[in-house]
Amino acid sequence: MKETARQAAGHARRVTVLRGRPAAVSRARRATVLRARRAAVLRARRAAVLAVAAGSLVATALTAAGPARADGAGHAGATCDPAIRVLDSLPGDGTSRVDDFGAGALSVGVSQARPVYWTGRHLHRIPLPSGYTQGTVEAVNRSGLMVGSLGNATPGVSVAFSYRAGAPAVHLLPRGSRATGVNDHGHIVGEGRDGDTLLGLEWSGGRLRRQLALAPGFTVTAVTAINNAGLVTGSVYGVEDDLWFDGGVVWPADPTAPPTLLGPYYPGDTYDYWTPTAIDDTGRIVGTDYYSRADLTTPVTWASPDVASTYVGLLGDRTSGTLDDISPTTGVAVGTALDSYVVGPWPPDTAPPVQAEIWPGSGPMRALPRLAPDGASSAYAITDDDRVGGSAADAAGATRAVVWTCALEQSYLPGEDGSGTGEDGSGTA
């Protein structure tokens, strides 16, 4: 219902092959395109606000019955134990967070700028090779293959790696500077560099399988995820009709097949930055549209790579939000609610702390309870059994790695009672 306002402008286009640079167009036509585009953005944003407000009014009927669930999401009621589980951290003043889940009790992420993984609450360090002092684990598959990046004190220096629990050392991925996703077949995706040019890469068996193809005139700006069908998501900077734009892209599993631009995109639009962040096993994609002119980040979803995006809606009165992950098969997504420095609240320091949010796959965005009443929180990962991983500030202000169990059950709409505590009831379990 939100993307149709953009389509009404008549400039939303879909292509299944990334094309090279077409013929130049006149400045007059470029100005016309940009004026229509900006008008369409404003109409779409207003429509989104109205739609979410209407949805929130309808959803208040859920208060007595509990939060709405996506079909198949969550534990059976008899085994569900809603809690915010605080995981162990390395000593220090930095932050910790969960970035992804493996099978069973395995989760991965970062603590005090070091790559780590957890079994339950117990933290395990990943061995750092000589010359590297920091890093993060960004993803893990169901067989326990972890991937991420390592760095040191030199800005811009990083390498992509893979690792399995108990191994004496990490495996450095050839030509890689960052690994961002891995599927259950062991295919890893991420980024590398050729001078100042960012490259999209895929590895299999620890070896480079392919460089993700683009047509002349297009440049990779991010590679974000891979699903079990081998579809790879990312974003690109490219040109059409001599007009530049940023857009989302999906590379097919077949290295010989052309990539697909995610719609809608608007050549000549230098304000919108579309970033697909995750893709589930059905091909459903979640991500964000960042509108830089108003510092607005809007959560979006694509039902499939060949369907134009729709706006999901924001949490309550928040003016921005993200979707950073989607469950493998249940269609539930998570991210972070925040606010625009331009749209408000004003002054910016009056805005509430950022907050983890969850979207059941339909209806309004819902909040996840904070660990401490005024503590910031963010959600980065979700499982089919309704666990959400991320970070949350405790009562002392330390940012801890946390897991929300039975997340949909403890989620709430703004205005409902959403207070949350740790496992021991103190907020610092």
matplotlib code that plots the C-alpha trace (Angstrom):
import matplotlib.pyplot as plt

x = [0.0, 3.0, 4.9, 1.9, 2.2, 5.7, 4.5, 1.8, 4.5, 5.2, 8.9, 9.2, 10.9, 12.0, 14.8, 16.1, 19.5, 21.8, 22.4, 25.3, 25.2, 22.4, 22.4, 22.5, 19.3, 18.6, 19.0, 15.3, 14.2, 16.5, 15.0, 11.5, 12.4, 13.8, 10.9, 8.4, 10.6, 10.7, 7.0, 6.4, 8.7, 6.7, 3.4, 4.7, 5.9, 2.6, 0.7, 3.0, 2.3, -1.4, -1.5, 0.6, -1.6, -4.7, -3.1, -2.1, -5.7, -6.9, -4.1, -5.1, -7.6, -4.6, -3.8, -6.0, -5.2, -1.4, 0.7, 0.0, 2.1, 3.2, 1.9, 4.2, 6.3, 7.3, 7.4, 4.4, 2.8, 3.7, 7.5, 7.7, 9.6, 9.7, 12.9, 15.8, 18.9, 22.1, 25.1, 28.7, 31.0, 34.7, 36.1, 36.2, 34.1, 33.1, 29.9, 28.7, 26.0, 24.6, 24.6, 23.3, 22.2, 23.4, 21.8, 20.8, 22.3, 25.0, 25.1, 27.8, 28.8, 31.2, 32.4, 34.8, 35.6, 36.7, 35.0, 33.3, 30.6, 28.4, 27.0, 24.0, 25.3, 29.0, 31.4, 34.2, 36.9, 37.9, 41.7, 43.2, 46.0, 49.2, 48.8, 45.0, 43.6, 39.8, 36.9, 33.4, 31.5, 28.6, 26.9, 26.8, 25.1, 23.4, 26.5, 28.5, 30.5, 31.1, 32.2, 33.2, 36.0, 39.2, 41.1, 43.7, 44.5, 45.1, 41.9, 40.6, 42.7, 40.5, 40.3, 37.4, 37.5, 35.7, 36.0, 34.5, 34.3, 37.4, 39.6, 43.1, 43.0, 40.7, 40.7, 41.4, 39.2, 41.1, 40.8, 38.2, 38.0, 34.6, 32.4, 28.7, 26.7, 26.8, 24.2, 23.6, 25.5, 28.6, 28.5, 30.0, 29.4, 31.1, 33.3, 36.8, 38.7, 40.5, 42.2, 39.3, 36.7, 34.5, 33.9, 31.2, 32.6, 31.4, 33.4, 32.8, 35.0, 37.3, 38.0, 36.8, 33.8, 33.0, 33.1, 29.5, 28.9, 27.8, 27.3, 29.7, 28.8, 27.7, 29.6, 29.0, 28.3, 27.4, 26.9, 24.7, 23.3, 22.8, 19.9, 19.8, 18.8, 22.0, 20.4, 22.7, 21.6, 23.4, 23.3, 24.8, 25.5, 24.6, 23.3, 20.3, 19.4, 22.6, 21.0, 22.8, 21.1, 21.6, 19.5, 19.2, 20.3, 19.9, 22.5, 21.1, 22.8, 23.8, 27.0, 26.1, 22.7, 22.3, 21.6, 18.2, 17.7, 15.2, 12.4, 11.4, 14.5, 14.7, 17.5, 18.6, 17.6, 20.6, 18.8, 17.5, 19.8, 18.2, 19.8, 18.4, 19.8, 18.5, 16.7, 14.8, 14.5, 11.4, 13.1, 11.4, 13.8, 13.9, 16.0, 15.9, 15.4, 17.5, 16.2, 19.2, 17.5, 15.4, 17.6, 14.8, 15.4, 12.4, 12.0, 11.0, 10.3, 10.3, 8.0, 10.4, 13.2, 10.8, 8.3, 8.6, 9.2, 6.6, 7.1, 6.6, 5.8, 7.4, 7.2, 4.6, 5.8, 9.3, 10.4, 12.9, 13.6, 15.4, 14.9, 18.1, 17.1, 14.2, 13.6, 14.5, 10.9, 8.3, 8.4, 9.1, 11.7, 13.6, 15.5, 15.8, 13.5, 15.2, 14.5, 15.5, 17.7, 15.7, 12.1, 12.3, 11.9, 13.6, 16.1, 17.5, 18.6, 15.0, 14.4, 14.1, 16.9, 16.8, 14.8, 14.7, 11.6, 9.9, 7.6, 5.3, 5.2, 2.0, 0.3, 2.1, 5.7, 6.0, 8.6, 10.7, 11.1, 14.3, 16.7, 16.8, 13.9, 15.9, 18.5, 19.1, 18.5, 18.8, 17.9, 20.0, 19.0, 15.9, 15.2, 12.2, 11.7, 11.1, 14.5, 15.9, 19.5, 21.0, 22.3, 20.8, 22.0, 21.8, 21.0, 24.7, 24.8, 26.9, 25.8, 25.3, 24.8, 21.2, 18.7, 14.9, 13.1, 9.5, 10.1, 6.6, 4.9, 6.8, 6.6, 4.1, 2.6, 3.5, 1.2, 0.9, 2.8, 6.1, 8.4, 11.0, 13.6, 16.4, 16.2, 16.6, 14.0, 16.6, 17.1, 20.8, 20.6]
y = [0.0, 2.3, 1.6, 2.3, 6.0, 5.9, 3.9, 6.5, 9.0, 6.9, 6.6, 3.2, 0.8, -2.8, -4.5, -8.0, -7.2, -4.5, -2.4, -0.2, 3.6, 4.6, 7.8, 11.1, 13.1, 16.8, 18.8, 19.7, 16.1, 15.4, 18.3, 17.0, 13.5, 14.8, 17.1, 14.2, 11.9, 14.3, 14.8, 11.0, 10.6, 13.1, 11.5, 8.0, 9.1, 10.8, 7.7, 5.5, 7.5, 7.4, 3.7, 2.9, 5.1, 3.3, -0.1, 0.8, 1.7, -1.6, -3.5, -2.1, -4.9, -7.3, -6.0, -8.4, -11.4, -10.9, -9.9, -10.9, -13.8, -14.8, -18.2, -20.9, -18.4, -19.0, -21.9, -23.9, -22.1, -24.8, -24.4, -20.7, -18.8, -15.1, -13.5, -11.2, -13.4, -11.5, -13.3, -13.2, -10.4, -9.9, -7.5, -3.8, -0.8, -1.6, -3.1, -6.7, -7.9, -11.0, -10.8, -14.3, -17.7, -21.2, -24.5, -25.2, -22.7, -21.3, -17.6, -15.3, -11.7, -9.3, -8.4, -5.6, -5.3, -9.0, -11.8, -14.3, -16.9, -18.2, -21.6, -20.6, -17.7, -18.9, -16.8, -18.3, -16.3, -16.8, -17.0, -13.9, -14.4, -12.4, -8.7, -8.6, -7.3, -6.9, -8.2, -9.5, -12.6, -11.5, -14.8, -18.6, -21.5, -24.5, -26.6, -24.1, -22.4, -18.8, -15.9, -12.3, -9.9, -9.1, -5.8, -3.9, -0.4, 0.7, 2.2, 0.4, -2.7, -5.9, -9.5, -11.9, -15.1, -18.4, -20.5, -23.6, -24.0, -25.7, -25.0, -23.8, -20.9, -19.0, -19.5, -16.3, -16.1, -15.2, -11.5, -10.9, -7.9, -8.8, -11.8, -11.0, -14.1, -17.9, -20.4, -24.0, -25.3, -23.5, -20.8, -17.5, -14.0, -10.7, -8.0, -7.4, -4.5, -3.7, -0.4, 1.9, -0.3, -2.5, -6.0, -8.6, -12.0, -15.6, -18.4, -22.1, -24.7, -21.9, -20.9, -18.0, -19.2, -16.1, -12.3, -11.1, -9.8, -6.3, -4.5, -1.6, 1.6, -0.2, -0.5, -2.6, -0.6, -3.6, -7.4, -8.3, -11.9, -15.3, -17.7, -21.5, -21.2, -19.3, -15.9, -13.1, -9.6, -6.3, -2.7, -1.0, 2.5, 2.7, 4.7, 4.6, 7.3, 9.1, 9.5, 8.0, 6.2, 3.8, 0.6, -2.9, -5.9, -9.7, -12.0, -15.4, -18.7, -19.4, -17.4, -17.1, -15.5, -11.7, -9.9, -8.3, -4.7, -4.4, -2.0, 0.7, 2.7, 6.2, 7.3, 10.8, 10.3, 11.1, 11.1, 7.5, 4.7, 1.2, -1.5, -5.1, -6.5, -10.1, -12.7, -15.8, -19.2, -18.2, -15.2, -12.6, -9.7, -7.0, -3.9, -0.1, 3.0, 5.8, 9.2, 11.5, 14.8, 14.3, 11.8, 9.3, 5.5, 3.5, -0.3, -2.0, -5.5, -7.1, -10.1, -11.6, -10.2, -9.4, -7.5, -3.8, -2.9, -1.9, 0.2, -1.7, 1.3, 2.8, 2.0, 4.3, 7.9, 7.1, 8.8, 6.2, 2.5, -0.5, -4.1, -6.0, -9.7, -12.0, -15.5, -18.4, -19.5, -17.7, -14.2, -12.4, -9.6, -7.5, -4.2, -0.9, 2.0, 5.4, 9.0, 11.5, 14.4, 16.5, 15.4, 15.2, 15.1, 18.4, 19.1, 15.6, 15.0, 14.9, 11.7, 8.5, 5.9, 3.6, 0.4, -3.1, -3.7, -6.8, -7.1, -10.2, -10.1, -8.1, -5.3, -2.7, -2.7, -3.8, -3.0, -5.4, -4.6, -2.8, -4.4, -1.2, 1.3, 4.0, 1.8, 1.7, -1.6, -3.0, -6.3, -7.9, -11.5, -13.8, -17.5, -19.5, -20.4, -16.8, -15.9, -12.5, -11.5, -8.1, -5.7, -3.8, -1.4, -2.6, -0.5, 0.5, 1.7, -1.2, -2.5, -6.2, -9.0, -10.3, -12.8, -12.2, -15.5, -15.9, -12.5, -12.0, -13.0, -10.3, -7.6, -4.8, -1.8, 1.7, 2.5, -1.0, -2.2, -3.2, -3.2, -5.9, -7.3, -9.8, -13.4, -12.6, -9.8, -7.1, -6.0, -7.2, -11.0]
z = [0.0, 0.5, -2.7, -4.9, -4.1, -5.6, -8.6, -9.3, -10.2, -13.3, -12.8, -11.1, -13.5, -13.3, -15.4, -15.1, -16.7, -15.5, -18.6, -19.6, -20.2, -22.6, -24.6, -22.8, -22.1, -21.9, -18.7, -19.0, -19.0, -16.0, -14.1, -14.8, -13.7, -10.4, -9.6, -10.2, -8.1, -5.1, -5.3, -5.3, -2.3, -0.3, -1.3, -0.4, 3.0, 3.9, 2.7, 4.8, 8.0, 7.5, 6.7, 9.8, 12.0, 10.7, 11.3, 14.8, 15.7, 14.4, 16.2, 19.6, 19.7, 20.1, 23.5, 25.4, 23.1, 22.9, 19.9, 16.3, 15.0, 11.6, 10.7, 12.1, 14.2, 17.8, 20.2, 21.3, 24.2, 26.7, 26.1, 25.5, 28.2, 27.3, 28.6, 27.7, 28.1, 28.6, 27.2, 28.6, 27.5, 27.3, 29.9, 28.9, 28.2, 24.7, 23.3, 22.6, 20.3, 18.6, 14.8, 13.8, 15.1, 14.2, 15.1, 18.7, 21.3, 18.9, 18.3, 16.9, 17.0, 18.6, 22.1, 22.9, 19.1, 19.1, 17.0, 19.3, 19.5, 22.2, 23.2, 25.3, 27.5, 27.5, 25.3, 23.2, 21.5, 17.9, 17.5, 15.8, 13.3, 13.8, 12.8, 13.6, 16.8, 16.2, 14.1, 14.1, 13.2, 10.9, 10.0, 10.7, 9.0, 10.6, 10.4, 12.4, 9.6, 10.8, 8.6, 9.2, 9.0, 10.9, 11.2, 13.1, 14.1, 10.5, 9.1, 6.0, 6.5, 6.8, 5.7, 5.3, 7.2, 8.0, 11.1, 12.8, 16.6, 18.0, 15.0, 15.9, 13.4, 11.1, 7.3, 5.3, 2.2, -0.9, -2.1, 0.6, 2.9, 4.5, 4.6, 5.3, 4.7, 4.5, 3.5, 4.7, 1.6, 2.7, 0.1, 1.5, 0.2, 0.9, -0.4, -1.6, -3.1, -6.3, -5.4, -4.6, -6.3, -4.1, -5.5, -4.7, -4.1, -3.5, -2.0, -1.7, 0.0, 1.1, -2.5, -4.6, -6.7, -8.6, -8.7, -8.7, -12.2, -13.2, -16.5, -17.4, -15.6, -12.4, -9.1, -6.0, -2.9, -0.6, -0.5, 2.3, 2.3, 0.6, 1.0, 0.7, -3.0, -3.7, -4.2, -3.2, -2.1, -2.2, -3.5, -6.5, -7.9, -11.6, -14.5, -16.8, -19.4, -18.3, -14.8, -11.8, -8.9, -6.0, -6.0, -4.5, -6.5, -6.5, -8.1, -9.1, -8.0, -11.6, -12.3, -16.0, -15.3, -15.2, -11.9, -11.2, -10.0, -7.2, -7.9, -7.7, -8.6, -10.0, -12.3, -11.4, -7.8, -5.7, -2.4, -2.0, -1.0, -1.2, 0.8, 0.9, 4.2, 4.3, 2.2, 3.4, 1.8, -0.1, -1.7, 0.4, 1.1, 3.8, 3.9, 4.1, 2.0, 3.3, 2.0, 2.7, 2.1, 5.2, 7.0, 6.9, 7.1, 6.2, 6.5, 3.3, 2.0, -1.4, -1.7, -4.3, -6.4, -9.3, -7.2, -6.3, -2.7, -0.1, 2.9, 6.2, 8.4, 11.5, 15.2, 16.8, 16.6, 15.6, 12.4, 11.1, 11.4, 9.9, 9.1, 9.4, 9.3, 8.3, 9.7, 7.3, 6.7, 8.9, 7.4, 10.7, 10.5, 13.0, 13.2, 15.1, 15.6, 15.6, 14.6, 11.8, 12.7, 10.2, 10.7, 14.5, 17.3, 17.8, 19.2, 18.4, 22.0, 23.1, 21.0, 23.0, 22.8, 19.8, 20.3, 19.0, 16.9, 15.3, 12.4, 12.3, 8.5, 8.3, 10.3, 12.4, 13.6, 17.3, 20.0, 21.9, 25.6, 26.7, 29.2, 31.2, 31.1, 29.3, 27.7, 23.9, 22.1, 18.6, 16.9, 14.2, 13.9, 14.2, 14.1, 13.0, 16.7, 17.6, 19.2, 18.4, 18.8, 19.2, 21.8, 24.8, 27.4, 31.0, 34.1, 34.3, 30.7, 29.4, 25.9, 26.3, 23.8, 24.3, 23.1, 23.3, 23.6, 22.5, 21.0, 19.4, 22.6, 24.6, 21.8, 22.2, 20.4, 21.7, 24.6, 25.8, 28.9, 27.4, 30.4, 30.2, 32.6, 32.6, 33.6, 37.3, 37.1, 37.7, 34.1, 34.2, 34.0]

ax = plt.figure().add_subplot(projection="3d")
ax.plot(x, y, z, "-o")
ax.set_aspect("equal")
plt.show()
